[in-house]
Amino acid sequence: MKSKILAFMGLLILIVISQNACVTIQSQTIQPRLINNNGGTVTDGEGKRATAYISLRKDFELMTNMINVTLTDESHTWTFDRDDFKHDPYSGADWSTEQVDTKLSGQLKMNFKFIDDTNRIVAIGCASVELSPDWGWSFLIAPGNTQVDCAWGCFGCSGSTRFPIKILEYVPNNHDSICITWGGNYISNPVIY
């Protein structure tokens, strides 16, 4: 089992890559100090919400018809298919689900799969993150290439992983894998990039 430790936006993050190829993020709050617009100092305190949503890159026009994603927070499961991804011209991802309210603690697991019309699995994978009060997670699903780091050019990402595209006829524009990147931000006092 491999692991990596990162510090990101007030969280100490331990990435554990398990033998089943699912990426698990374990974090511990470090009590970050942020400067608000009035020049005062605030902490994240005891936030009342935790949220998550999924985004797709526009490169997936061919594969958006095949997408199925579930988010599970140990007490709820949300399932998203192609009709749940709405075009968002203001988002860098182009297609996003609605934001869902999750538990304030525990693990949030994201599973995705692309299944074609003949029920063949084109790609499948998962990642999980640790939930925290006053924290919103987002997962981005995008085409990847093993020659390029999935998080290349991603400002504010906490981590990334990739999964192979199993049926070559569906490989979009010289990509050979599906990249998952994830990141988060405070809900009550978000960091503005």
N, C-alpha and C positions, 0 to 999 in steps of 0.2 A: 504494500500500500504506500503510495507516494503522498507527501503533503508539502504545502508551501504556506508561509505566513506572510500576510500583507497588512499594512496599516492604510486605511482608506476612510476619509471623511469621518473620523471619530470612532471608527470601529476597528478592533483588532480582528483580522479575518484569517482563519485557518482553512485552507482548501485541502480537502481530502479526496483523492481519486481512488475509489474503491475498485475491487476486482470486477464488478459488474459494469464498469465504465460509466456509472452515474457520478457526477461531480457533486459533492456535498460541501456547503460553506458553513462553517461554524464561526460565530463572532461573539465578541464580548465588548460591551460598551465601555469607552474610555472617558466618558464625560467631556465631550469636546466643548470648546468655548468659541462662540461665534460673535462677531461684531454685527449689531443690527444697524438699521439706517439712522438711528438717533445717536450712534456712537457708543451706546451702552453695551455691556456684555451680557449674553444670555446663554443658558445651557438648554439641552433638549428636555430635561426634566421628565415628568411623567406624562408622556403623550397619550392621547386617547384613541388613536387610530393606527392601524397598519394596513397598507394597501399593496396591490400588485396588478400588473397588466402585461400583456404580450404584444409585441410588434413584429411585423414582417417587412423586409426590404422589398422595394418595387421589382427587383430582379426576379422575383418569384412569380411573375404573372402566370407562367405555365403551371407552376406547382400550387398556386393558391387554391385551386379546386380540390386538391388532395389533402389539405392540412386538417389535422385533428390534434388539439392540445388540451391537456387537463392540468389544472392547478389543484393541489390538495394541501390543506393546512392541518391535517390530523382530525378535524371535525367537519370540514366542508370540502366538497369537490365541485369545481366549476369546469365545464366542458365547453370548448370553443371549436367551431368548424368554420368553413369558408364564409358563411353568412354572418359570423360574429366579428370578422375583421372589417372595419369600416375605413374607407379611404380618408386620409387626413392630410390635406395639402400643406399644413403647417408643421407637420412632423418630419423629422429626418428619415423616419422609417416608412412612411407612406400608408401603411395599413396597421391599425391597432385595434385591440379589443377594448371594451369598457374597463375601467379600473374597478377592482373588487375589494371589499373590505375583508381582511383576513383576521385571524387570531393575533393577539399581541405578542405571543411567544411561541416557541416550538419551531418545527421545520415546515417550510413551504416547498413542496416538490412540484416541479414542472416536467411533464412528460409530453413529448411530441411524436407524431408519426405522420408520414406522407404515404397515402395508400392510393394506388391507381384504380381505374374502373374495373379491373379484373381482380381486385383485392390483393394485389401484390404489394408488399411493403417496399417502398422506394427508399425511405430513410426513417430511422427511429433513434431516439435518444432521450436523455433526461438530465436534469440538474436540480439541486436543492439548495436553499439558503435558509439561514436562521432568521426568524421573525423578531422584530423589536418594536416597542411602542414608538409612535411618532416617526415611523420609517416607511417609505414607499419603495418597493422593488419593481424593476422592469426587466423583462427578458426580451432580447432581440434575436430573431431567427433570420439568418441571411445565408446566401450562397457563399461557399468558401473555396479556398484552394490551398492544398497542403504546402505550397511554396510561400504562403503569406500568413503571418500571425492573425488569428481571428480578431484580435483587439487592436490591430494596427489602425491608427488614426482615430481611435475611440477615446475621447476625452471624458473622464468620469466613470469609466467602466471598472467594475470590481474584479471581474474575471471572465474567462472565456474557455470554451472547449469546442471540439469539432467531432462530427460523426460522418461516416462515409455514406455517399449516395450509392445504393446497392444495385440499381438498374441504370445502366449507362445511357439508355435512350432518353432519360430525363435530366441528364447533366446540363444545367443552363450555362451558356457562354463560357466554356472552358473551366467551369468550376467542378470540383470532384468531391465536395463535401458540404455539409450543413454546419455552419458556425452558430453557436449560441454564445451571446455575450450578455452579461447582467451587470446591473448597477443599481444604485439607490440614492435617495435623498431624504432629507428631513421633510416632514409634511407641514409642520407649523412654522418653520423658518428655513425654507429651502435655500441651498447654495445656488446662486445664479451663475451660470457659466457664460 
